[in-house]
Amino acid sequence: MEAFKTALTFLLVIISVAASYYLRRKRCETKLPPGSFGWPFVGETFAAFAANRNGTPNSFIVERTQRYDNRLIFKTSLIGDSVVILCGAAGNKFLFSNENKLVTSWWPKSLQNLFRLCILTAVGDEAKRLRRMIMTFLNPEALQRYVGTFDSVTQLHLQNEWDGKEMVESYPLVKKYTFELACRLFVSVQDREQMSRLSRHFNIILDGVIAIPLNFPGTRYYLAARAARAIREELQLIINGRRLVDKALGTPTQDLLSHLLMATDENGRFMTDDEIVNNILVLLFAGHNTSSCAVTMLMKYLAEFPDVYDKVLKAPEQRGIAMSKGPGELLNREDIQKMQYSWNVVAEVMRLSPPIIGTFREAKTDFTYAGFTIPKKWKLYWSATWTHMNPDYFVDPEKFNPSRFEGDGSKPYTFIPFGGGPRMCPGIEFARLQILVFLHNVVKRFKWDLVFTDEKVEFDPMPVPTKGLPIRLQSHKF
């Protein structure tokens, strides 16, 4: 009898706990954002990837906001995680303003594994520490010293790869240029064979950086992990050699690597070799991939809108700068500051084709947004494409119109090609210099038109023309 009572009591406890859990879950579910988790395991991942591959990354979000009564928040499931997508300036502001409070930066497991602990993947105090140490090299004031280097590398690239050609495939060449520049500024690598070898490894990483992390031979992730190991080994050899060279010369090389070897945090602690390798790896990756996409799309839009090209070419800022230079005289910081219309054109290109279409955050705790519960550990996503194409923020958003950035420009949290808040891209100024210096040099040498006027652009995950954007060149001189 006693055993029966014990068993009955235990059963009642189990039923009570189960009922309590069920009721809590039901209450929670009524507060979750609208949406669907799609298929088991894969969720709506394939639909999101298909939209990117079709060149319409915004369509995945637009279809769902319309489906859910035009709410600017909905839930889905991507790459095996529950995700809440926040749309618009209010959602962007919320996520950017609550970094390290309600949310923290999050990346897919494949990316975390490939790049390890670095400025991109670190969170909290460690992210702040790494950012402070790296930004002393990447801040606008520091980079102004290297404008001449940007210019000389750009001129040499155009002389070697573009001059004398009637047609070029612009995307591979632009990617080669941005990688050469990143190698020069970050690790002072100029050997063409070494740069070519590193570039091949980085291209493999790009293919596997957002992939299911299955470490089996032949998978994209496996190949990417192997390429990352090869780059790490090469960077370590560069570090070892740099220590010997700097010690022998008594004067450090003027690049990011020497800066990181000497930099200390607020406690006087130096970076470890692993930290230096991880951060240079991710900066080399991001420093040429995003910029190459932006420059390539800039070439595309200038070919499609010859009136804008003519305005860039004939504007006092570009023509005046070119005419003011003596033989061999390089660009300087004052020249860059004059390129305001050119930067408006670049901004409009990045509005229509942002190099980064959005990133993730992770909820640190349960919280409420717009009347809905966001559970702890759920992922959140902000979308540059949805924001940039919203007619409430940009009149005629489908139209290419650089003049929209004149005067006061865009409203806060509506133009976000570099993200925002504490996690804003640390390479903004580096990218700005890369793009403007290239633009100055290419327009003063060439006019161009597209070989394929209907070439498709895929977002995988960055905007890339599927045929490499071949263009016909017509040389000219001021």
N, C-alpha and C positions, 0 to 999 in steps of 0.2 A: 504493500500500500504506500509505504514511504517512497519507494522508488517511482511509483506511478505519479505521486505528487511532484516529485523532483522533475520528472520528465515533462509533466504538464506545465510546470512553472517555466522550464527552459523553453518549451515550445511557444508559450505565450510571450516570453521575452523576444524570441526570434520574430514572431509575427508583429509585435509592437515595433521593433526596430525596423523591420521591412516596411511596415505601413508608414512609419515616420519618414523613412528615406523616400518612399514613393510620393508622399504628400509634399515633402520639401522639393523634390525634383519637379513635381507638377507645378508648384508655385513658382519655381525658378523658370521653368519653361514658358510660363505665361508672360514672363518679363523679358525673355530673350528677344533679340531683334528678329524681325521677320526674315524668312529665307529658307533655304534647303541645303542639307548636307550632301545631296546627290547620292551617288552609288557608294556601297560599302568600300572602305579602304581608300579608293581613289577620289571619292567626293566629286567635285566639279573641276578637278585639275585639267582634264583633257579639254573641256570647254574653254577654260581660260587660256591654255596653251594654243588652242586652235585659233582663238581671236588674235593672239600675238602673231602667229604664223601667217594669218591672213592680212596682217598689216593694220588691223583695227582693234588694238588692245582695249580701246574705250568701249567697244560694243558689249563685251562681257558685263561690264558694270551698268551701262545704260539699260540693257535689257532687263536687268534685275531691279533696278530702281523703278522702272516703269511697271514691272510686274507687282511690286510691293507698294503701290499707291504713291509713287514718286518720293518715298522716304529716302533720306540721305544716309541711311544706315541699313545694312542687311548682313545676315550671316551666311557663311558658306563653308566648304571644306576644301582645302588645297594642300597637296603634298602630304596628306595624312594628318593635318591639323585643323582644328576648328578655328575659323577666321571670321572676324567682323570687319567689314569694309566701311570706312567712314568717308563720305564724299563732301567736297566743298571746303570753302575757307574756314568755316566753323570747326569742321572735323580736323582739318590740318592744324589749326591753332591749338585745339585741344591736345592733340598728340605731341606736337612740338613743344608745347608749354609744360607738359606733364612728364617729360623725360626724367627718369630717376625718382619720380614721385609715384604716379600711378602706373606708368609703363616704363619699359626699358627696351633698348634696341634688341632686335632678334633677326637672325638669318637662318636659312635652311641648313640642315645638318651637313650637307655636302660642302657648302661654302665654309662653315665653321671648321670642318676637318681639314680642308685644303689650306686655309690661311692661318689657322691656329689663333693664338692670342696676339692681337694686333690692334691698331687704332680703329679698324673697322668692326671687329668682333668684341672688343673689350667693353665692359659696362661699368657703371658706377665710378668709384674713385680711380680705378685702374685706367678707365677710358679717359678721365680728366688728366691723369698724369701723362699718359702717352701723347695726348693731344697737345698739352702745353710744351712738351719737349720737341715735338715735330713742327708745331706751328711757328716756332722761332725761326725756322728756315723757310716755311711756306707762306708766311704772312706777307701782305703787299709791300711793305717797306723793304723787307729783306730781298724779295724777288726782283725789285727794281734794279738791283745791281747787275742782274743777269739778262737784261733786255738785249744788250749787244750780243750775248751768246745765243739767245733765241734767234736773233736776226741772222747771225752768221751760219748757224746750223740750217736754217730755213733756206737761205740763198744757195748754200752748197747742195742741199737736197734737190732743189728745183733745177740747178745747173746739171746735176748728174742724171736725174730721172725724168725731167719734163722738157727741157730745152731741146729743140730740134725734132720733137715728136709731133706728128700730125694727129695722133690719137693715143690716149692713155686710159687705162682702167683705174679710175681715180681712187676708189676705196682702198685697194691694197697698197697703193703708193702713199696715200695719206696716213694709213696705219703704219707703214714703214717709217714715215717722217716723224710721227708722234712718238714712236718707240725709240728712234734714234735720239730725239730730243730728251726724252725721259732718261735714257741710259747716260747721256752726257751730263745732265744736271744732277742726277741722283747718285751715280756711281762712277762717273768719268770714263765709261767704256766707249771707245770709239772704233775698236777693231771690228770690221764688217763681218768677218766670219763668226766672231763671238756674239755679235748682236743678232745675226741670222739664226744662230743656234738657240739663243734665249727666246727669240721671237716665236720660233716653232713650238717651244715648250709652252709659252703663254697662250698660243692659239689652241693648244690641246686643253689647257685649263679652262679657257672660255667655253669650250664645248661641254665640259663636265661640271661647271661650277654650280649650276642649278640642275641637279639630276638626283635620281634615287641613289643613295650611297651604298650601292652593291659593289663590294670590292672583289669582283670576279674578273679574271682575264677577259679582255675584249669589251667590257662595259665602258661607257663614257667616263664614269667616275673613276674606275680603275686606272684608265689611261691618264686622267687628269692628276690623280694622286702620284703616279709615277713621274709625270712631268714636274710636279711641284717639288718632289724629292731631288730631281736633277737640278732644278734652279737653286734650291737651298744649298746643295753641295757646291755649286759654282759661286754663289754669293759668299759662302764661307771662305773659299779660296781668295776671293777678291778682298775680303776683310783682312785675312792674314797678310796678304801682300801690302795692303794699305798701311797697316801698322808699321811695317818695316820701312816703307817709303817715307811716311810722315816723320818717323823717328830719325831717319837719315838726313832728311832735308831740314828738319827743325821747324818747318812751316806746314800746317795742314793743307791738304787739297781743298779747293773751294767747291765742295759739293755736299749733298745731303749725307752721304756716308761718313765723311770726316766730321760733319756736324754732330751726327748721332754718336760717334765714337767719343766725342768730348763732352756731350751734353750731360747734365746731371739734373735730377729732380729737386724738389724743395728740401729733401733730406740729404742731398749731396750724393745720391746713389746713381751710378752709371747704368746704362742699359746693358743687359747681358747680350752675348752674341746671338742667342736665339731670338731675343726681342728685336735686335737690329735686322736680322735676316727676315723675320716675319713681316716687319713693317716696310722694309724696302721691297719685298716681294709684292705686297698688296698695293703699294704706291706705284710700282712699275706697272702692275696690272691695270689699276684704275686710271693711272696717269696717261695711258695711251689709248685704252679702249674707248672710254667715254668721249675723249676729245676727238678721236678719229671719226667717230660717228657724227659728232656735231659738225666737224669740218666737211665731211662728205655730204651731209644734208644741206649745208650752206652752199656747196658747189651746185647741188641739184636745184635749189630754189633760185639761185642767181641765174642759172641757165633758163629756168622757166619764166623768170620775170626780168627780162632785159632792161626794162626801165629802172628797176632797182639796181641792177648791175651798173648801169650808166651813172646813176646818182652816186653810187659808192665810188666809182672810178673818177668822176669829174668833180666830186665834192671837194671843196678847198682842203678838207682835212687830209685826204689821201694824195691828191695831186700836189697840194702845197708841201706836204712832207717830202714826197719824192723829189720835187724840184729844188728843195732847199738843201739836199744832200750833195756833198762833194764826192769825188771818186773814193770808194772804199769806206765812206762814212756810214756807220751803223745807226739803227734806230736807238732812241733813248726814252727815258720815262716820260719826258714832256711830249714826245710824239704820240705815245700810247694814250695819254690823257686827251689828246685832240680828236681821237677816233670815236666821237660820240654817235654819229649817225651809223657808222659801221657796227658799233656795239648794239644799237637798236635793231639792226638787221639780224645780227646773231641772236639776239633775244627772241625775235619773232620766229626764227628757225627753231629755237629750243622750245618755244611755246607749242608749236605745231608738231614737232618731233623731239620730245625730250629724251636726252641720252639715258636718263634713269626715269622709268615710268612710275615708280613708286617703291616703297620699302615697308618692312614689317616692324611692328613693335609687339611686345609681350606684356600682358597684364600682370602686374606684381601682386595684385590683390583683387578681390571682387570690388567692382565699383559700378556706378550708374551713369549712363550718358544718354541724353535725349529720352529719358524715361525708361530705358532698357538696361537690364543687368548684363554686365560683361564679366564672366567668371574668371577667376584667377587662372593663369597659365594659358588662357586663350590668346590667340594672335590677333593683332589689329593691323590694318593696311591703309595707307593713304595713297591716293592716286593723282599723279601729276596730269595724266591725260584727261581724266574727267574734269578736273579743276580748270585746266587750260582751255577746254572746249565748251565751257559753260557760258551761254550768252548773257547771263546776269553779270559776269565779270568782264567779258570781252565781246564787244559788239561785232556781229558777223564773224563768229569764231573760226569758221572755215576759210575765211579770206586771209591771204598773206598781206599784212599791212604793218610794216615796221613803224609807221608814224604813231601807232597806238602807244608806243613807249616814250614818246616825247613828253616834255613837261614833267608832271608828277608821276607818270608811268602807271603801273598797276597798283591796285589796292593790296593791303597786307594779306599775306597767305593765299594769294590768287596766282602768283607766278612763282613756281617752286621747282625749277629744273635741278636745283642743287639741294633740295630738301629744306630744312629749317630747324631752328632751335639749337640746342647743344650738339646735335648730331649732324648739323649742316656740313656738307662736303668740305673737307679741309683744303681741297685743291682748287677752290674757286679761282683764286688769282692766277695760279699756274695755268689753268685752262683758259682763262681770259687772255693771258699773254700769248699762249700757243696759238689760239684762234686768230687773234687780231694781227699778230706778226705774219702768220701764214697768209691771211686775207690781203694784207698790204702788198706782200711780195707777189702773190699770184695774179692779182688784178692789174698790177703795173706791167706784168709780162704777157698776160693772155686774156683773150675773150674765148668763150667756149660754148658749145651747144651739146645737147644730149644725143647719144647714138640711139637709145631706146626711150622714146618719150613716155611710154606706158610702163616703164620698169617698176615692178612691184617692190615694196619695202616691207621686210619682215622685222618683227620685234622679238629677238631671240637671245637675250632679253632686251638688247639695245637695237635701235633702228639701223638696219643694214640693207642696202639695195641688193636684190637677189642675183644680179648679174655683175655686181662690182662697180656700177655706175661708169661705164665707158663714156668718154667725152671726146669731141673733136676740138682741137686747139687751133686758135689763130693768134700768132705772135704779134705783139705790137710794142711800141716804146712811147714814153711820154715825149 
